Amino acid sequence: MTEQSVPSQHSAARVAVVTGAARGIGAATAERLAADGYAVAVLDLTEESAKETAERILAAGGRALAVGADVSDAEQVAAAVERIAAELGAPVVLVNNAGVLRDNLLFKMSESDWDTVMNVHLRGAFLMTRAVQKYMVDAKFGRIVNLSSSSAQGNRGQVNYSAAKAGLQGFTKTLAIELGKFGVTANAVAPGFIATDMTAATAARVGMEFDDFMAAAATQIPVGRVGTPADIANTISFLAAEAAGFVSGQVIYVAGGPLD
């Protein structure tokens, strides 16, 4: 997919990459960053799956490029980032959002369930960040936002996902230490209960209707509702901004209340 001709007001737009941007939090984040004035690479497993989000951005007058890549494959990541740099410009904002679920209790969890989750969440974030950081260092400006989760604190049936999301927090803090002197910040956003296809899948796994699942969750959240993808996109928008340059190495729980 080729990107739309550049409107004059976006001629100097910074370029953002959002992984897992076909739907849910990733799509909301891509659209929010486009509204903020970024040119956005909408990256998902296939270019076809990313097109719908990219087309919504284009229809709203923004710049977007749909890109297909498996974030756990080093060659595909390198090719995708090179294409983004060539067609949109040097990427200086990266949102590592791509993720999958392979939920099961430990004694039922296969090695494949473990490896798939680790490869997408952790290896994927590593490969994407390694490929993009050189553009940030050259620009002396960069924003990396990694999607963690409240599940990093532990969640029954998610030993793989919880471990991966906790790992991303350590990854984030180390990036902040290593890259700070180059004008690059790294932060993690850890959503609580957000109404997405992934939480609907969790409801199905435990045998509940999604509406009932959300209503039950809302009773445990101080603000009295579950979150939306826009709630997360709003936080990422702040962290990606120039004004957030003194916020780095942080894990921000966006969960409608405090988490211990």
C-alpha positions in Angstrom: 0.0 0.0 0.0 1.4 3.4 -0.9 1.0 6.3 1.4 -1.1 9.3 0.7 0.6 12.4 -0.8 1.9 14.5 2.0 -0.3 17.4 3.1 1.7 20.6 3.7 1.0 20.7 7.4 2.5 17.3 7.8 5.6 18.0 5.7 7.9 17.7 8.7 5.9 15.1 10.5 7.8 12.7 12.7 7.3 9.0 11.8 5.8 6.6 14.3 5.6 2.8 14.0 2.9 0.9 15.9 3.0 -2.9 15.9 -0.1 -5.1 16.2 -2.0 -2.1 14.8 -4.8 -3.9 12.9 -7.2 -3.7 15.8 -7.7 -3.0 19.4 -5.2 -0.9 21.3 -2.8 -0.9 18.4 -5.3 0.5 15.9 -6.5 3.1 18.4 -2.9 4.2 19.1 -2.1 4.4 15.4 -5.1 6.6 14.8 -4.4 8.8 17.8 -0.8 9.4 16.8 -1.9 10.2 13.2 -4.3 12.8 14.7 -1.4 14.2 16.7 0.4 14.8 13.4 2.7 11.8 13.1 3.1 9.9 9.9 2.2 6.3 11.0 3.5 2.9 9.9 0.6 0.6 10.7 2.4 -2.8 11.2 0.7 -6.1 11.6 1.3 -9.7 10.7 0.2 -9.1 7.1 -0.1 -6.0 5.1 -3.7 -6.9 4.3 -4.7 -7.0 8.0 -3.1 -3.5 8.5 -4.8 -1.8 5.6 -8.1 -1.1 7.3 -6.5 1.0 10.1 -4.2 2.7 7.5 -7.2 3.6 5.3 -9.0 5.2 8.2 -6.0 7.4 8.9 -5.8 8.3 5.2 -9.5 9.1 5.0 -9.0 11.5 8.0 -6.3 13.3 6.1 -3.3 11.8 7.8 -0.3 9.8 6.4 -0.1 6.1 6.9 1.6 3.1 5.5 0.3 -0.5 6.0 3.2 -2.9 6.5 3.2 -6.6 7.0 5.8 -8.4 9.2 6.1 -11.1 11.8 7.8 -9.1 14.6 9.5 -12.3 15.8 11.3 -12.8 12.5 14.6 -10.7 12.3 14.7 -10.6 8.5 11.0 -9.5 8.2 11.6 -6.8 10.8 14.7 -5.4 9.1 12.9 -5.3 5.8 9.8 -3.6 7.3 11.8 -0.9 9.0 13.9 -0.2 5.9 10.6 0.1 3.9 9.2 2.5 6.5 12.3 4.7 6.5 12.3 4.8 2.7 8.5 5.4 2.2 7.5 7.5 5.2 10.8 8.7 6.7 13.1 7.8 9.6 11.0 6.3 12.4 11.6 8.0 15.7 8.5 6.8 17.7 8.0 3.1 18.3 5.1 1.5 20.0 5.7 -2.2 20.7 2.1 -3.4 21.0 2.1 -6.7 19.0 0.9 -9.5 21.2 -0.8 -12.9 21.3 -2.5 -15.0 24.0 -1.9 -18.7 24.5 -3.6 -19.0 27.9 -3.6 -22.2 29.9 -2.8 -23.5 33.4 0.9 -24.4 33.8 0.3 -28.2 33.8 -1.6 -27.9 30.5 0.7 -25.4 28.8 2.7 -26.7 25.8 6.2 -25.5 24.9 4.7 -24.0 21.8 2.3 -22.0 24.0 5.2 -20.6 25.9 7.5 -20.0 23.0 4.9 -18.3 20.8 4.1 -15.7 23.5 7.7 -15.1 24.3 8.6 -14.7 20.7 6.0 -12.2 19.8 6.1 -10.1 23.0 9.7 -10.1 24.0 11.7 -11.1 20.9 9.4 -8.9 18.8 10.0 -5.9 21.0 13.7 -6.5 21.0 13.9 -6.9 17.2 11.8 -3.9 16.5 13.6 -1.7 18.9 17.0 -2.8 17.7 16.0 -2.0 14.1 14.5 1.4 14.9 16.9 2.8 17.5 19.6 3.8 15.0 17.2 6.3 13.4 16.4 7.7 16.9 20.0 8.0 17.8 20.8 9.8 14.5 17.9 12.2 15.1 18.8 12.7 18.8 15.2 12.2 19.5 13.2 9.0 20.1 10.2 7.7 22.0 9.8 4.0 22.7 6.6 2.8 24.4 6.2 -0.9 25.2 2.9 -2.5 26.1 3.1 -4.3 29.4 0.0 -5.4 31.3 -1.5 -5.6 34.8 -1.0 -9.3 34.3 2.7 -8.7 34.8 1.8 -8.9 38.5 0.5 -12.5 38.0 -2.7 -13.8 36.6 -4.1 -17.4 36.7 -3.8 -19.2 33.4 -1.3 -16.7 32.0 2.1 -17.8 33.2 3.6 -17.2 29.8 1.9 -13.9 29.2 2.6 -12.6 32.7 6.3 -13.5 32.4 6.5 -11.8 29.0 4.8 -8.6 30.2 7.0 -8.5 33.3 10.0 -9.0 31.1 9.0 -6.0 29.0 9.2 -3.8 32.1 12.8 -4.8 32.7 13.5 -4.3 29.0 12.0 -0.8 29.1 14.0 0.3 32.1 17.3 -0.9 30.5 16.5 0.9 27.3 15.9 4.1 29.2 19.4 3.7 30.8 21.2 2.9 27.6 19.5 5.3 25.2 18.8 8.3 27.4 22.0 10.2 26.4 20.8 10.2 22.8 17.5 12.0 23.6 15.5 8.7 23.5 13.0 7.9 26.2 11.5 4.4 26.9 8.4 3.8 28.9 5.9 1.0 29.4 2.2 1.3 29.6 0.5 -1.5 31.5 -3.2 -1.7 30.8 -5.7 -3.1 33.2 -9.0 -4.5 31.9 -9.5 -3.1 28.4 -12.4 -4.2 26.2 -10.7 -5.7 23.1 -10.8 -8.9 21.1 -8.1 -10.3 23.4 -10.2 -9.8 26.6 -13.2 -11.3 24.7 -11.1 -14.4 24.1 -10.3 -14.6 27.8 -14.0 -14.4 28.6 -14.6 -17.3 26.2 -11.8 -19.3 27.8 -13.4 -19.0 31.2 -16.9 -19.7 29.8 -18.5 -16.3 30.3 -20.5 -14.0 28.1 -18.3 -11.0 27.3 -20.8 -8.5 28.6 -21.1 -10.4 31.9 -17.3 -10.7 32.1 -16.9 -6.9 31.6 -19.6 -6.1 34.2 -17.9 -8.4 36.7 -14.6 -6.7 36.1 -16.0 -3.2 36.4 -17.2 -4.0 40.0 -13.5 -4.4 40.9 -12.3 -1.2 39.3 -12.4 2.0 41.3 -13.6 4.2 38.4 -16.5 1.8 37.9 -15.9 0.8 34.3 -13.6 -1.2 32.1 -11.1 0.6 29.9 -11.2 1.2 26.2 -8.4 1.2 23.6 -8.7 5.0 23.5 -7.7 5.2 27.2 -4.4 3.5 26.4 -3.9 5.5 23.2 -4.3 8.7 25.2 -1.5 7.8 27.5 0.8 6.7 24.7 0.1 10.0 23.0 1.5 11.8 26.0 4.6 9.6 26.3 5.4 10.0 22.5 5.2 13.8 22.7 8.1 16.2 22.9 6.7 17.4 26.3 7.3 14.0 27.8 11.1 14.2 27.4 11.8 13.9 31.2 9.6 10.8 31.7 11.7 7.7 31.0 12.1 4.2 32.4 8.6 4.3 33.9 5.8 1.6 34.0 2.5 3.4 34.0 -0.5 1.3 35.0 -3.6 2.5 33.2 -6.1 0.5 35.1 -8.8 2.7 36.5 -7.3 2.6 40.0 -4.1 1.7 41.9 -2.5 -1.7 41.6 -0.4 -3.1 44.4 
